[in-house]
């Protein structure tokens, strides 16, 4: 057997260590790794890699692909980050550019006059609400009615004065929408009321006098408005739709109010000859006023919205109104083209029985602004109780 010789140092394998399958000794291999070019005049011999098995080749191929894939992912991540940073730098450069300042001009002088509209209805002054029977959510009697009527006058004027700080307001216009007393239209009211209908009408008349006198004394506004009866003041068993005004005790009370202020140039209140009346404000704003018994609501899913919109659509075929205002339902609600007033009496056993939503006693306030010939604006409630007063709990305490 021939003895192998190192191709670099030419030493035989009995003098140096040459591993099987290799052509250079271990000493030369070590020197080559350290950068030794080999003996002068001799070409460096490339060491051949040992032949790999198929499994080893597959592993090696997969490792190479993984290396390429990782390198590509790193490159893509670097490119994405670079693109993002360039975009941020671009935005920063834009922010450094000079800014064109917009110079606003003084607004043109426009019409800024408006009319303060106050809705009054559903006071039911002589109808008692026992707090025990409504779980402490409300209490109502003649004395409470007097206190809330005073709050109504005070807060209606307060809202008007607030609006008048930036808007020219010369008139407080009140829509008196009826049901100021409950009367005896149902047998139940014979036991639930504290006054007979005539005495109740006289009690309400004094409260209305007090409101108007307060507005005249504490302000310089013109006190305008129109008075329409509700369904509780009727003197007949059922509503007489042919003449609801002439058959209502409320109408006689209204005439007494108007007679008291006849000749006063600051009081321009009149009694409506019909249950539905239209009032024009400025050039084009037309408002329809009703009490509200003209519409029927039986607790549908859509609430008052559906029946009222249907009714307004039909009425508009005759005379188009920009806004319809009404009371009757004891729920303060702004429907856009209609506005429902709240009540002075507030939550009672009847509201609980028909599953009406609880609502604090309140009345409605809004502006009709002269803009574009008349537009509804700034709808707000008129609070009737002290801000700090909470409903008292009347539930029994467990022993």
Helices and strands as residue ranges (DSSP letters): H 26-33, H 54-96, E 113-120, G 131-134, H 142-163, E 168-176, H 187-192, H 197-218, E 222-227, H 249-260, E 267-271, E 277-281, E 285-289, H 304-316, E 323-326, E 333-334, E 338-340, H 349-353, E 362-369, G 371-373, E 375-383
